[in-house]
Amino acid sequence: MKLKGKNIAILVENDYQDLEVWYPYYRMKEENANVIIVGTGSSDIYKSKHGYEVKVDKTADKVSEKDFDAVIIPGGWAPDRLRQYPAIVNFVRDMFNKGKIVASICHGGSVLVSAGIVKGKTITSYKAIKDDLISAGANFVDKEVVVDKNLITSRKPDDLPAFCREIIAALSD
């Protein structure tokens, strides 16, 4: 029950990576966090790469960093869609700039690039976007989880235990 009273947003769009939404969703709920699924507004329900549906609680244009302690950006192909919505990009940037936890896994790092928050930060991601992160000024490392102040990043589904452990630890301080 370490996260009682904490509000966590999980960003979703079509073609999200199944485990990278559902594992953190249930892990954060297990710690008694209030988890809110935030979509772009293009739909009320999004499908994962494998067809799992997730229903949106709120749209990005209706959320504010003031209402959240953390945001989780899952991977899959959804980040390519997420980063096209100014409300998503602004929300992530605002969360970061206010010192709140911004956690990204896999291709989620592309949203960090669009938000302009990776320059000078040590991060990891799925190897396919490594060059994008480096070009945006990040110090890329290949590790299961990297914490650089309020930015927490991981590479792939296999890293989810370490990823969630660090999110919980950061929010428990």
SVG drawing of the C-alpha trace seen along z (x, -y; Angstrom):
<svg xmlns="http://www.w3.org/2000/svg" viewBox="-15 -23 41 34">
<polyline fill="none" stroke="black" stroke-width="0.4" points="0.0,0.0 3.0,-2.3 1.2,-4.5 -2.0,-5.3 -3.1,-8.8 -0.8,-8.8 -2.3,-9.5 -0.7,-7.9 -1.5,-8.4 -0.8,-5.7 -0.9,-7.0 -2.5,-4.8 -3.2,-4.7 -3.8,-2.0 -1.1,0.7 0.2,0.3 2.4,3.1 0.1,5.2 2.4,6.0 3.7,2.5 0.2,1.1 -1.2,4.0 1.7,4.9 2.3,1.4 -1.5,0.8 -2.0,3.8 1.3,3.3 0.5,-0.3 -3.0,0.6 -1.6,3.4 0.3,0.6 -3.1,-1.3 -2.3,-4.0 -5.2,-5.6 -4.3,-4.7 -6.0,-6.7 -5.8,-5.6 -5.3,-8.7 -5.9,-8.6 -5.4,-11.0 -9.1,-11.5 -9.2,-9.7 -11.2,-7.0 -12.8,-5.8 -11.2,-2.4 -7.8,-1.4 -6.5,2.0 -3.1,3.4 -0.8,5.0 -2.5,8.3 -6.1,7.1 -6.6,6.4 -8.9,3.4 -8.4,0.7 -11.0,-1.9 -9.9,-5.5 -10.7,-7.2 -9.8,-10.7 -8.4,-12.4 -5.1,-14.2 -6.8,-17.6 -8.7,-17.1 -5.8,-16.3 -3.2,-18.5 0.1,-17.8 -1.4,-19.3 -3.6,-16.2 -0.9,-13.6 2.2,-12.3 3.5,-10.3 3.0,-9.4 3.9,-6.1 4.5,-6.0 4.2,-2.4 5.8,-1.3 4.6,0.7 3.7,-1.3 1.4,-3.6 4.1,-6.2 4.3,-7.1 0.6,-8.1 0.9,-9.6 3.6,-12.0 1.4,-13.5 -1.0,-15.0 0.1,-18.3 -1.9,-17.7 0.0,-14.5 3.4,-16.1 2.6,-19.1 1.3,-16.9 4.6,-14.9 6.7,-18.1 4.7,-19.7 5.0,-16.6 8.8,-16.6 9.3,-20.3 7.4,-20.2 9.7,-17.4 7.0,-14.7 7.9,-11.1 8.0,-10.5 8.5,-6.8 9.0,-5.5 9.6,-2.0 10.4,-0.6 9.4,-3.0 7.9,-5.4 11.1,-7.3 10.0,-8.8 7.4,-10.8 10.2,-12.1 12.0,-13.2 8.9,-15.1 8.5,-16.7 12.1,-18.0 13.1,-16.6 16.0,-14.1 18.9,-16.5 21.7,-15.8 19.7,-13.0 20.9,-9.4 18.2,-7.1 17.5,-3.7 14.9,-2.5 14.3,0.2 17.3,0.2 15.3,-0.8 15.0,-4.4 18.5,-4.7 19.7,-6.9 16.7,-9.2 17.4,-9.7 21.1,-10.3 20.3,-12.8 18.0,-14.6 20.9,-14.9 20.4,-11.9 23.2,-9.9 22.0,-6.4 22.9,-3.3 21.8,0.3 20.5,1.2 17.2,2.7 16.2,-0.5 17.8,-3.9 16.8,-6.6 18.0,-10.2 16.3,-12.3 12.5,-12.2 13.0,-10.4 12.7,-6.5 13.3,-4.5 13.5,-0.8 14.0,1.1 11.5,3.9 8.8,6.1 11.5,8.2 12.5,5.1 9.0,4.5 9.8,5.8 12.8,3.4 10.8,0.6 7.9,0.8 10.1,1.3 11.8,-2.1 8.5,-3.9 7.2,-2.6 10.4,-3.6 10.4,-7.1 6.8,-7.7 7.3,-6.3 10.0,-8.8"/>
</svg>
